[in-house]
Amino acid sequence: MLMTLAEKVLAKNAGLEYVRPEQIVEAVIDTVMLHDIGTPGIIPPLAQLGYDKISENIKCVIIPDHFVPAPTVQAAENLRITKQFAEKMGCIYYGVGRGGVSHQVMLENGHVLPGQIVVAPDSHATSYGALGALGTGFGVTDVAIALGTGRLWFTVPPTIKLILNGRLRDNVGAMDVIIHLLQVFGETKLIYKSLEITGEIIGSMSVSERICIANLAYELGVKFCLIIPDKATSNYLASIGAPKTQFILPDDGAQYEEIIEMDLSDLEPMVAFPHHPTCGRPAIEAVGTKIDQAFIGSCANGRIEDLRIAACVLKGKKVHSMVRMIVSPASQAIYQTALDEGLIDTFIKAGACVTNPGCGACLGGHMGLIADEEICISTSNRNYRGRMGSTKGEVYLASPTTVATSAVTGVITLPNAYRRELR
């Protein structure tokens, strides 16, 4: 029986010869990722289910990232609980100053490999699909079951195959692509689908860019977003010292619910308007909008490639005097590389504020909240009302190039290499 990528991985981990959409299977979980928000919530259901330890067959990685360092006593308490749980259960633990944004740390440290199933109490676990792994988020009870038993049930999702062809224009990148896809498909068409992405554009992207695509794909409602592994995947895994892995690939002739082809050669820089990631429009429609804050970071766009782009834009320039620019590297390793390459020096000389790695500004926890009536342009993955602070503020989502360019001018601005007369 011919199967899609998601079907093949689910069949493998369920010990079945084949699976089909809508079939309910019980599959082995390879890895569970927890953080300082999820861990305290896992403990009660784990105890209620009668598990005083986690399954010896499962790998558990704990990475505090949402409120680090702790900005409140409650956050400090959660960090204490999280550390104690990691120690008691023998989990791999990345304490403050040693990790960063959980999804990035998972991907850069070899905790995610192609063909695995990795779950977390965090929706943006779809990021792991950038390496051809089935990454997805669950509630705390399901994650507790996975920890206790090493297995979890799934309804096999139908698969949509998306083929992205063409060649992107200068200064049009992964963030522009996914904002466009969010605009095209909306938040309901792909609910509980497995989105399998391939094509010329994906083939030309780095793993960093693929992570951005898979990360924001969750906002489409997908269960999984899978980039088919290729040479770029192999090179990335080799660069982080991960063990060689036999790729699982979709079968030729596999049955898809739908196959969609798109040519993105004419795609323009995009911006997601308030108050939803699916409110994408060409960035030119937002040009001139005054901003108060510019943010570069998050599990969507805080990698070294993103910081290099921002530093290139800012080199020799100053952040607008009425704008605060916040840069949050996605991990300690990325922070160190940015230091070594002189990127942090560029940010500081330009007048940007560089924070420790973490999710604080993205989720409106700390290190960058916006006030009433303030406007932020951000490389993060969500712009819901109140997401980054006041419910009376507004958040626009855009690429690192657009965000950095706008930080200098003080208004939303098209990147220099793609600027045309306004009509």
N, C-alpha and C positions, 0 to 999 in steps of 0.2 A: 504494500500500500504506500502510495506517494504522500509525503507529508510536508507541511511548511516548517520553518525553523522552530517556532514555538511548539508545534505539535511533536516534533522529533525530540526536543529537550524534555517535554512533559512525559512522553512515552518512555524515554530512557530512565528518568528518575522514578517513574511509576512501575518500572519493570514489565512494561507491556510491549508487545510487538508493534502496535500502532494505536493511535487515538484519533478521535474525530470531534469536530466542534459540537458543543453542548454536552459532551460526555463528562461525567464527574469522575475524577481520578484522585487517588491519594498518592502524593509524590514525596520523595525524599528531599529535604531542604539541605543544601550544602552549607549555607552560611546565614546567620542572622546578624544584622547590624543594629545596635542600640545607641542612643545618645542621652543627654541629660534631661530631655523632655520625655522620652519614651520609657526609660528604665524605671523610674518610680511607678509608672502606671502598669508595668508588667508584673511587678511583685505581687499585688493582691490576687489577680487571676491565677498566677502560677501556683500560689499557695492553696487557693480554693480548689484547684485541679489535683492537688495532692503531690505536687512535685517540689522536693526540697533541693534538687539539683537539676542541672540541665543534661540533656542526652549526651552521652559520650561520643555519639556519632556526628554531632553538629559542631560547627565552628562558630563562636560568638565573638564579635568584635564590638567594643564599646568606645565611642568617641564623643565626649562632651563638646558641644559646639554652639548651642543656641544662646546660652547666657554665660559666656566665659570672657574674662574672669567674672565672677558673680557680681551683678549690679544691685542685688537685693538680698536680704537675709533668706527669703524663701528660695531664691536661686542657689544660694550657698548650701542650703539644706538639701536641695535636689542633687547638687554635685556630691555632697557627702554620701547620700544614699546610693548614688550611681557608683562611686568608687568602692564602697563597701560591697555592693552586689558583685562588681567585677572581681574583687578579691575572693569573695566567698565561692563564686562559681568557676573561678579559674579562667576567666575570659581574657582575651587580649585587650589591653587598656591603653588608650592614648590620653594621658592627663593634659591639663592646661599647659600650653607651651611646648607640647610634643606632637600635637595632631593638627587640628584645624577643622574645616567644614567636613562633616562626616563622609559625604559621598566622594569628595575629592580624595580624602585620605584612604578610603577603601580602594579606589581605582589606582592610585599611584603607588600603593604598597603591596599590590598583588593579592589583595583579599577578594578580588572578583576575577574570575577566569571565564573564557568563552564556554558556553554549554552548561554553566551552572545555574542553579536557582538560588537567588539571594533575596531575602525578605527583610523588611524593616517596618517599624511603626512610623513611617515617614513616606509621604506620597511621592517625593522625587527620587525614590529608589529606581524609577524607570531609567535613571542615568546609566545604570549598569548595562543596559541594552546596547550602549556604544561599543562594548566589547563582545557583543553576541551572547550575553547572559540574560536570563529571565529575571529582571529586577522589578519588584513591585511592593507597594505598601499595603499593610493590613492594620486592623485595629489591635489593641493590646491583648485581647483574649486570644485571637488567632496566633499572634506572635508568641504568646505564652505556650500555646499548644505545640507550636513548632519547636520551641526550646525544650519542652518536656519530652516530646515524643520523637523529634527529629523528622517529623512528617507533617504534611498539611494537605487539605483537600483543595482542589481547583475544579472549576468548570472550564473545560477547554474552550478558549475563545475562538471565534471565527477570525481569520486573518485577512487583512487588507494589504495588498502589495502596492507600494508607492514607488514609482520610478521617476527620479528627478534628473532630467537631462539638461544639456546646455552648458554654458560657461558663465559664471557670475561676473558682473561688472566690477571694476575697481571700487573698493570700499563698500562692497556688498558682501556680507559674511553670513555665518551660521545663524546669528540672532535675527537678521533680516529674513532669512529663509523660514525659520520657525514661526516668526510673527506673521508672515504671509500665510503659512499653512494654517495657523490658528484662525486667521481671518477667513480663509476659504472654507474650512470644514466646521468651524464653530465648536461649541462645547458638548454637542449631543450626538452628532453623526457617528462618532467612533467610540461611544461608550462600551466598555468591556470588549473591545477588539484588540487583537494583536496587530500592531502596525509594523510591517516589515519594509524597510526602506533601502533602496539601492539606486543605481544610476550613475551617470557621469559626474554629477555634482558631488554626490556622496563619495565617490571614488577619489575625487581630488581633495577631499577634506582631511585634515589631521584628526587624530583621535580627540584632541581638545575640542574641535568644532563639532564633532559627532556627539560628544557628551552634552554640549549645549542643546543640540537638536533633541536627543533622547530625554533630557531633563525637562524641557518645556513641553514635550509631547504629552506629559501627564495632564496638562491643562486641556487637552483634547478629549480627555475621558478614557484614554486607552488603558488596558490592563498591562500590556507590555509594549515597548517600542524597541525594535531590534534592528541594528545595523548589521548587515551580513559581514562576517569577519573576512579580512583580506590581507594583503601584504602590509598595509599600514597598521593593522592590528598586530601582526607578527612583530613588526619593528618596534611598536610601542611596548609590547610585552617583554621583548628582549632588552629594551632600554631600562626597564625597571627590575630586571633580574627575575622575572616570573618564569616558572617552569614551562617547558615546551608543551603545548596542548594540541591535541588533534581537533581541528575545528569541526563543529557540527554545522552543516549547510542544508538549506532547503533542497528538496528533491526537484529536479526538472520535471515539470508536468504536475506539480502539486496543485491541489484545488484551493483556490482563493475565493473568498466571498466577492471580492472585487479587485480588479487591477486598474490602477489609475496612473496615467503618464502625464507629466507636466514638464514644460520647457521653461526654465527660469532665466533664460539669457537676458530678458528685458526687465528683470526684477530691479526695482529701485530700493534705496535705503528705506527701511520701514520704521514706524513708531506705533506702539500700542497705546492708544489713548485711554484715559480713565473711563471706567473703573473695572476693566477686565482685560486679560491678556488677549482675548479674541477681538478686541476693538482695534485691530490693526488698520493703518492707512499709510500711504506713502508719506515719508517724513516731511516732504515739502509742504504738506497740509498743516504741519505743526510749526513750521518755520516762523520765528519771531515771538514765540511764546516765552515770556519771561520766566526764568527759573531761580529758585532759591538754593537748591541743593543738587549736586551731581554725584551719583554713587557708582563706583565700579567695584564689583565683588560678587559674592554669593556662589552657590554650587552651579549656577548657570554660566557665569563669566568672570571667574576670579583666578583663572589659570595664568601661567607665565606668559603665554601668547597674548592674552588680553591685556596684561600689564605692559608688555612691550609695545602694543598698539597705542595704548593711552600715553605712555612715555614719549613715543615718537611724535604724537600730536602736541604734547606739552613742552617738548624740548625747546628751551630758549624763550618760552612764553610764560605768562602769568594767568592764573585763574582769576576770573573777573572779581573785582573787589566786593561785589554784593552777592557772590556765590560762595558757598562752602562746598568744597569737593572732598569726598571721603573715599579712600581707597582701602579695601580690605582683601589682602591676598587670601586665597582659598586654603592654604596650608602653610605650616612652618617651613616645609621644603621649598615651596614657591617663594615665600618671604625671603629665605636665605639666598635663593637664586637671584631674586630681584635686587637684593643688597649687593651681591657679587657683580652683577651686571651694571650697577649704577642707576637702576631704575628708581629706587627709593630716593636717591639724591635728587633726581629729576623732579619727582613729585613734590618733595619738600621745597626745593627752590622755586617751584611754580606756585607754591602756596596751598598745596593740598594737605589734608590730614590723613596720615597712614595709620591704620589701626592694626591690632593683632588679628590673626585669622579667626573667623567666626561668623555666625549668622546674624549677629545683633541688629545691624542696620536693616537688613533685608526683611526681617519679620517684625520690625518695629519694637524690638526688645530693649535695645540700648545702642549707644555709639552712633546715633544718627537719626533720631526721630524728627519728623517734620511737624510744624505747628499749624494752627488754623490758617487757612488761606495760602499756605505755602505750597510750592510746586517743586517736585523732585523729578529729575530724569535719571533713570536707573537701568543697570544691566541685569537686574534680578529677574525672577520668574513670575512675580505676581504684583498686580497693582490694584487689588481690591480696595474699596473704600476703608480707610483706617489701617491698611496693611503696614505702612511705615510710620504710623503715628496718628495724628489727628484725623478724625473722620471728615473734617472739613478741609483737609489738604488733598492734593492730587498727585498721582504718580504716573509718569509716562515711561514705558519700557523701550529701550533702544540698544543698539550695538555699542561696544566700547569706543569705536571710532566716533560715532555720533555724540555719545555722552561726553567724551573728552573735548571734542570740538565745541560743544555747547557750553561747557564749563568755562572756556576761555572767553567766549563772546557774551555770556550772560543770558542768552536766549537760545531756544532750540534752533540749531544750525545744521545745514547739510554738510557732510564731510567735504573738504576742499576739492578732492578729485571728482566729486560728483555734485557740482553746483550749477544750476541752470537758472535762467531768468524766471522770476515769479510771474505768473499770469493772473 
